[in-house]
Amino acid sequence: MVIKGLTWELSVVDVTFASLFPVLGLHEMAKTLCDWKKHEIVDDIDELLLLVRDPRYVCRKCARVAHSDKHLCKAMALPKLKDLELEMLMPAGR
């Protein structure tokens, strides 16, 4: 990739959301999203956006979603979209 005369070699690396926090100047909160206060949502919106991006889990208690189960108090894996489409086409009991 060349930008304004600079050249970078891009490589594939395994990056987790938590590993991005120090780079982006964010801190990883010890508590779950379920415990965030209203002012924390506003104050830490950048961190929140990282945590809920590409949600894979939902909290059974409050229905919040997150990319990682460790950010929810009663996490349950979300079904894959493909699985949901199949269920809609072929309802149970048929």
Chimera marker file (.cmm) of the C-alpha trace (Angstrom):
<marker_set name="trace">
<marker id="1" x="0.000" y="0.000" z="0.000" r="1" g="1" b="0" radius="0.5"/>
<marker id="2" x="1.404" y="3.422" z="-0.925" r="1" g="1" b="0" radius="0.5"/>
<marker id="3" x="0.141" y="6.631" z="0.635" r="1" g="1" b="0" radius="0.5"/>
<marker id="4" x="1.853" y="9.959" z="-0.106" r="1" g="1" b="0" radius="0.5"/>
<marker id="5" x="5.133" y="8.288" z="-1.000" r="1" g="1" b="0" radius="0.5"/>
<marker id="6" x="5.180" y="5.936" z="1.999" r="1" g="1" b="0" radius="0.5"/>
<marker id="7" x="5.107" y="2.197" z="1.532" r="1" g="1" b="0" radius="0.5"/>
<marker id="8" x="3.762" y="-0.312" z="4.032" r="1" g="1" b="0" radius="0.5"/>
<marker id="9" x="3.852" y="-4.050" z="3.863" r="1" g="1" b="0" radius="0.5"/>
<marker id="10" x="0.554" y="-5.426" z="5.057" r="1" g="1" b="0" radius="0.5"/>
<marker id="11" x="0.456" y="-8.766" z="6.812" r="1" g="1" b="0" radius="0.5"/>
<marker id="12" x="-2.315" y="-10.809" z="8.353" r="1" g="1" b="0" radius="0.5"/>
<marker id="13" x="-2.231" y="-10.877" z="12.149" r="1" g="1" b="0" radius="0.5"/>
<marker id="14" x="-4.541" y="-12.265" z="14.790" r="1" g="1" b="0" radius="0.5"/>
<marker id="15" x="-6.060" y="-9.200" z="16.455" r="1" g="1" b="0" radius="0.5"/>
<marker id="16" x="-8.620" y="-9.390" z="19.239" r="1" g="1" b="0" radius="0.5"/>
<marker id="17" x="-10.755" y="-6.465" z="20.323" r="1" g="1" b="0" radius="0.5"/>
<marker id="18" x="-9.100" y="-6.434" z="23.739" r="1" g="1" b="0" radius="0.5"/>
<marker id="19" x="-5.662" y="-6.125" z="22.125" r="1" g="1" b="0" radius="0.5"/>
<marker id="20" x="-6.816" y="-2.937" z="20.373" r="1" g="1" b="0" radius="0.5"/>
<marker id="21" x="-7.736" y="-1.104" z="23.587" r="1" g="1" b="0" radius="0.5"/>
<marker id="22" x="-4.217" y="0.111" z="24.506" r="1" g="1" b="0" radius="0.5"/>
<marker id="23" x="-3.530" y="1.105" z="20.901" r="1" g="1" b="0" radius="0.5"/>
<marker id="24" x="-6.713" y="3.169" z="20.740" r="1" g="1" b="0" radius="0.5"/>
<marker id="25" x="-6.205" y="4.655" z="24.196" r="1" g="1" b="0" radius="0.5"/>
<marker id="26" x="-9.102" y="2.715" z="25.687" r="1" g="1" b="0" radius="0.5"/>
<marker id="27" x="-9.242" y="0.647" z="28.849" r="1" g="1" b="0" radius="0.5"/>
<marker id="28" x="-10.858" y="-2.718" z="29.248" r="1" g="1" b="0" radius="0.5"/>
<marker id="29" x="-13.543" y="-2.440" z="31.902" r="1" g="1" b="0" radius="0.5"/>
<marker id="30" x="-13.651" y="-5.228" z="34.454" r="1" g="1" b="0" radius="0.5"/>
<marker id="31" x="-17.448" y="-5.282" z="34.627" r="1" g="1" b="0" radius="0.5"/>
<marker id="32" x="-19.861" y="-6.544" z="32.023" r="1" g="1" b="0" radius="0.5"/>
<marker id="33" x="-21.900" y="-4.344" z="29.678" r="1" g="1" b="0" radius="0.5"/>
<marker id="34" x="-24.919" y="-5.323" z="31.746" r="1" g="1" b="0" radius="0.5"/>
<marker id="35" x="-23.451" y="-3.312" z="34.646" r="1" g="1" b="0" radius="0.5"/>
<marker id="36" x="-22.590" y="-0.132" z="32.714" r="1" g="1" b="0" radius="0.5"/>
<marker id="37" x="-24.286" y="3.032" z="33.957" r="1" g="1" b="0" radius="0.5"/>
<marker id="38" x="-25.903" y="5.524" z="31.556" r="1" g="1" b="0" radius="0.5"/>
<marker id="39" x="-23.049" y="8.018" z="31.936" r="1" g="1" b="0" radius="0.5"/>
<marker id="40" x="-20.487" y="5.275" z="31.194" r="1" g="1" b="0" radius="0.5"/>
<marker id="41" x="-22.237" y="4.518" z="27.916" r="1" g="1" b="0" radius="0.5"/>
<marker id="42" x="-21.920" y="8.178" z="26.910" r="1" g="1" b="0" radius="0.5"/>
<marker id="43" x="-18.394" y="8.662" z="28.295" r="1" g="1" b="0" radius="0.5"/>
<marker id="44" x="-16.964" y="5.441" z="26.813" r="1" g="1" b="0" radius="0.5"/>
<marker id="45" x="-18.880" y="5.285" z="23.518" r="1" g="1" b="0" radius="0.5"/>
<marker id="46" x="-15.739" y="4.374" z="21.516" r="1" g="1" b="0" radius="0.5"/>
<marker id="47" x="-15.076" y="1.406" z="23.767" r="1" g="1" b="0" radius="0.5"/>
<marker id="48" x="-18.727" y="0.373" z="23.602" r="1" g="1" b="0" radius="0.5"/>
<marker id="49" x="-18.657" y="0.408" z="19.806" r="1" g="1" b="0" radius="0.5"/>
<marker id="50" x="-15.669" y="-1.953" z="19.824" r="1" g="1" b="0" radius="0.5"/>
<marker id="51" x="-17.352" y="-4.330" z="22.255" r="1" g="1" b="0" radius="0.5"/>
<marker id="52" x="-20.638" y="-4.605" z="20.375" r="1" g="1" b="0" radius="0.5"/>
<marker id="53" x="-19.214" y="-4.711" z="16.851" r="1" g="1" b="0" radius="0.5"/>
<marker id="54" x="-20.058" y="-7.950" z="15.045" r="1" g="1" b="0" radius="0.5"/>
<marker id="55" x="-22.128" y="-9.344" z="17.939" r="1" g="1" b="0" radius="0.5"/>
<marker id="56" x="-21.824" y="-13.072" z="18.571" r="1" g="1" b="0" radius="0.5"/>
<marker id="57" x="-23.399" y="-13.286" z="22.049" r="1" g="1" b="0" radius="0.5"/>
<marker id="58" x="-26.551" y="-11.987" z="23.729" r="1" g="1" b="0" radius="0.5"/>
<marker id="59" x="-27.217" y="-11.594" z="27.454" r="1" g="1" b="0" radius="0.5"/>
<marker id="60" x="-30.149" y="-13.748" z="28.603" r="1" g="1" b="0" radius="0.5"/>
<marker id="61" x="-30.785" y="-11.246" z="31.425" r="1" g="1" b="0" radius="0.5"/>
<marker id="62" x="-30.969" y="-7.895" z="29.599" r="1" g="1" b="0" radius="0.5"/>
<marker id="63" x="-30.700" y="-8.698" z="25.837" r="1" g="1" b="0" radius="0.5"/>
<marker id="64" x="-27.519" y="-6.674" z="25.333" r="1" g="1" b="0" radius="0.5"/>
<marker id="65" x="-25.173" y="-8.020" z="22.654" r="1" g="1" b="0" radius="0.5"/>
<marker id="66" x="-21.371" y="-8.203" z="22.419" r="1" g="1" b="0" radius="0.5"/>
<marker id="67" x="-18.633" y="-9.701" z="20.308" r="1" g="1" b="0" radius="0.5"/>
<marker id="68" x="-17.186" y="-11.620" z="23.270" r="1" g="1" b="0" radius="0.5"/>
<marker id="69" x="-19.070" y="-13.554" z="25.938" r="1" g="1" b="0" radius="0.5"/>
<marker id="70" x="-16.857" y="-12.132" z="28.693" r="1" g="1" b="0" radius="0.5"/>
<marker id="71" x="-18.582" y="-8.743" z="28.334" r="1" g="1" b="0" radius="0.5"/>
<marker id="72" x="-22.033" y="-10.105" z="29.267" r="1" g="1" b="0" radius="0.5"/>
<marker id="73" x="-23.192" y="-11.515" z="32.601" r="1" g="1" b="0" radius="0.5"/>
<marker id="74" x="-25.413" y="-14.319" z="31.220" r="1" g="1" b="0" radius="0.5"/>
<marker id="75" x="-24.027" y="-14.799" z="27.728" r="1" g="1" b="0" radius="0.5"/>
<marker id="76" x="-25.612" y="-17.092" z="25.170" r="1" g="1" b="0" radius="0.5"/>
<marker id="77" x="-24.236" y="-17.616" z="21.672" r="1" g="1" b="0" radius="0.5"/>
<marker id="78" x="-26.309" y="-16.031" z="18.932" r="1" g="1" b="0" radius="0.5"/>
<marker id="79" x="-27.350" y="-18.438" z="16.192" r="1" g="1" b="0" radius="0.5"/>
<marker id="80" x="-25.631" y="-17.947" z="12.859" r="1" g="1" b="0" radius="0.5"/>
<marker id="81" x="-27.683" y="-16.061" z="10.276" r="1" g="1" b="0" radius="0.5"/>
<marker id="82" x="-27.596" y="-19.103" z="8.002" r="1" g="1" b="0" radius="0.5"/>
<marker id="83" x="-29.192" y="-21.221" z="10.760" r="1" g="1" b="0" radius="0.5"/>
<marker id="84" x="-31.919" y="-18.610" z="11.306" r="1" g="1" b="0" radius="0.5"/>
<marker id="85" x="-32.716" y="-18.489" z="7.591" r="1" g="1" b="0" radius="0.5"/>
<marker id="86" x="-33.121" y="-22.278" z="7.545" r="1" g="1" b="0" radius="0.5"/>
<marker id="87" x="-35.450" y="-22.153" z="10.563" r="1" g="1" b="0" radius="0.5"/>
<marker id="88" x="-37.596" y="-19.523" z="8.854" r="1" g="1" b="0" radius="0.5"/>
<marker id="89" x="-37.855" y="-21.627" z="5.701" r="1" g="1" b="0" radius="0.5"/>
<marker id="90" x="-38.516" y="-24.910" z="7.500" r="1" g="1" b="0" radius="0.5"/>
<marker id="91" x="-40.339" y="-24.309" z="10.814" r="1" g="1" b="0" radius="0.5"/>
<marker id="92" x="-40.024" y="-26.994" z="13.496" r="1" g="1" b="0" radius="0.5"/>
<marker id="93" x="-42.616" y="-29.743" z="13.405" r="1" g="1" b="0" radius="0.5"/>
<marker id="94" x="-42.698" y="-30.152" z="9.651" r="1" g="1" b="0" radius="0.5"/>
<link id1="1" id2="2" r="1" g="1" b="0" radius="0.2"/>
<link id1="2" id2="3" r="1" g="1" b="0" radius="0.2"/>
<link id1="3" id2="4" r="1" g="1" b="0" radius="0.2"/>
<link id1="4" id2="5" r="1" g="1" b="0" radius="0.2"/>
<link id1="5" id2="6" r="1" g="1" b="0" radius="0.2"/>
<link id1="6" id2="7" r="1" g="1" b="0" radius="0.2"/>
<link id1="7" id2="8" r="1" g="1" b="0" radius="0.2"/>
<link id1="8" id2="9" r="1" g="1" b="0" radius="0.2"/>
<link id1="9" id2="10" r="1" g="1" b="0" radius="0.2"/>
<link id1="10" id2="11" r="1" g="1" b="0" radius="0.2"/>
<link id1="11" id2="12" r="1" g="1" b="0" radius="0.2"/>
<link id1="12" id2="13" r="1" g="1" b="0" radius="0.2"/>
<link id1="13" id2="14" r="1" g="1" b="0" radius="0.2"/>
<link id1="14" id2="15" r="1" g="1" b="0" radius="0.2"/>
<link id1="15" id2="16" r="1" g="1" b="0" radius="0.2"/>
<link id1="16" id2="17" r="1" g="1" b="0" radius="0.2"/>
<link id1="17" id2="18" r="1" g="1" b="0" radius="0.2"/>
<link id1="18" id2="19" r="1" g="1" b="0" radius="0.2"/>
<link id1="19" id2="20" r="1" g="1" b="0" radius="0.2"/>
<link id1="20" id2="21" r="1" g="1" b="0" radius="0.2"/>
<link id1="21" id2="22" r="1" g="1" b="0" radius="0.2"/>
<link id1="22" id2="23" r="1" g="1" b="0" radius="0.2"/>
<link id1="23" id2="24" r="1" g="1" b="0" radius="0.2"/>
<link id1="24" id2="25" r="1" g="1" b="0" radius="0.2"/>
<link id1="25" id2="26" r="1" g="1" b="0" radius="0.2"/>
<link id1="26" id2="27" r="1" g="1" b="0" radius="0.2"/>
<link id1="27" id2="28" r="1" g="1" b="0" radius="0.2"/>
<link id1="28" id2="29" r="1" g="1" b="0" radius="0.2"/>
<link id1="29" id2="30" r="1" g="1" b="0" radius="0.2"/>
<link id1="30" id2="31" r="1" g="1" b="0" radius="0.2"/>
<link id1="31" id2="32" r="1" g="1" b="0" radius="0.2"/>
<link id1="32" id2="33" r="1" g="1" b="0" radius="0.2"/>
<link id1="33" id2="34" r="1" g="1" b="0" radius="0.2"/>
<link id1="34" id2="35" r="1" g="1" b="0" radius="0.2"/>
<link id1="35" id2="36" r="1" g="1" b="0" radius="0.2"/>
<link id1="36" id2="37" r="1" g="1" b="0" radius="0.2"/>
<link id1="37" id2="38" r="1" g="1" b="0" radius="0.2"/>
<link id1="38" id2="39" r="1" g="1" b="0" radius="0.2"/>
<link id1="39" id2="40" r="1" g="1" b="0" radius="0.2"/>
<link id1="40" id2="41" r="1" g="1" b="0" radius="0.2"/>
<link id1="41" id2="42" r="1" g="1" b="0" radius="0.2"/>
<link id1="42" id2="43" r="1" g="1" b="0" radius="0.2"/>
<link id1="43" id2="44" r="1" g="1" b="0" radius="0.2"/>
<link id1="44" id2="45" r="1" g="1" b="0" radius="0.2"/>
<link id1="45" id2="46" r="1" g="1" b="0" radius="0.2"/>
<link id1="46" id2="47" r="1" g="1" b="0" radius="0.2"/>
<link id1="47" id2="48" r="1" g="1" b="0" radius="0.2"/>
<link id1="48" id2="49" r="1" g="1" b="0" radius="0.2"/>
<link id1="49" id2="50" r="1" g="1" b="0" radius="0.2"/>
<link id1="50" id2="51" r="1" g="1" b="0" radius="0.2"/>
<link id1="51" id2="52" r="1" g="1" b="0" radius="0.2"/>
<link id1="52" id2="53" r="1" g="1" b="0" radius="0.2"/>
<link id1="53" id2="54" r="1" g="1" b="0" radius="0.2"/>
<link id1="54" id2="55" r="1" g="1" b="0" radius="0.2"/>
<link id1="55" id2="56" r="1" g="1" b="0" radius="0.2"/>
<link id1="56" id2="57" r="1" g="1" b="0" radius="0.2"/>
<link id1="57" id2="58" r="1" g="1" b="0" radius="0.2"/>
<link id1="58" id2="59" r="1" g="1" b="0" radius="0.2"/>
<link id1="59" id2="60" r="1" g="1" b="0" radius="0.2"/>
<link id1="60" id2="61" r="1" g="1" b="0" radius="0.2"/>
<link id1="61" id2="62" r="1" g="1" b="0" radius="0.2"/>
<link id1="62" id2="63" r="1" g="1" b="0" radius="0.2"/>
<link id1="63" id2="64" r="1" g="1" b="0" radius="0.2"/>
<link id1="64" id2="65" r="1" g="1" b="0" radius="0.2"/>
<link id1="65" id2="66" r="1" g="1" b="0" radius="0.2"/>
<link id1="66" id2="67" r="1" g="1" b="0" radius="0.2"/>
<link id1="67" id2="68" r="1" g="1" b="0" radius="0.2"/>
<link id1="68" id2="69" r="1" g="1" b="0" radius="0.2"/>
<link id1="69" id2="70" r="1" g="1" b="0" radius="0.2"/>
<link id1="70" id2="71" r="1" g="1" b="0" radius="0.2"/>
<link id1="71" id2="72" r="1" g="1" b="0" radius="0.2"/>
<link id1="72" id2="73" r="1" g="1" b="0" radius="0.2"/>
<link id1="73" id2="74" r="1" g="1" b="0" radius="0.2"/>
<link id1="74" id2="75" r="1" g="1" b="0" radius="0.2"/>
<link id1="75" id2="76" r="1" g="1" b="0" radius="0.2"/>
<link id1="76" id2="77" r="1" g="1" b="0" radius="0.2"/>
<link id1="77" id2="78" r="1" g="1" b="0" radius="0.2"/>
<link id1="78" id2="79" r="1" g="1" b="0" radius="0.2"/>
<link id1="79" id2="80" r="1" g="1" b="0" radius="0.2"/>
<link id1="80" id2="81" r="1" g="1" b="0" radius="0.2"/>
<link id1="81" id2="82" r="1" g="1" b="0" radius="0.2"/>
<link id1="82" id2="83" r="1" g="1" b="0" radius="0.2"/>
<link id1="83" id2="84" r="1" g="1" b="0" radius="0.2"/>
<link id1="84" id2="85" r="1" g="1" b="0" radius="0.2"/>
<link id1="85" id2="86" r="1" g="1" b="0" radius="0.2"/>
<link id1="86" id2="87" r="1" g="1" b="0" radius="0.2"/>
<link id1="87" id2="88" r="1" g="1" b="0" radius="0.2"/>
<link id1="88" id2="89" r="1" g="1" b="0" radius="0.2"/>
<link id1="89" id2="90" r="1" g="1" b="0" radius="0.2"/>
<link id1="90" id2="91" r="1" g="1" b="0" radius="0.2"/>
<link id1="91" id2="92" r="1" g="1" b="0" radius="0.2"/>
<link id1="92" id2="93" r="1" g="1" b="0" radius="0.2"/>
<link id1="93" id2="94" r="1" g="1" b="0" radius="0.2"/>
</marker_set>
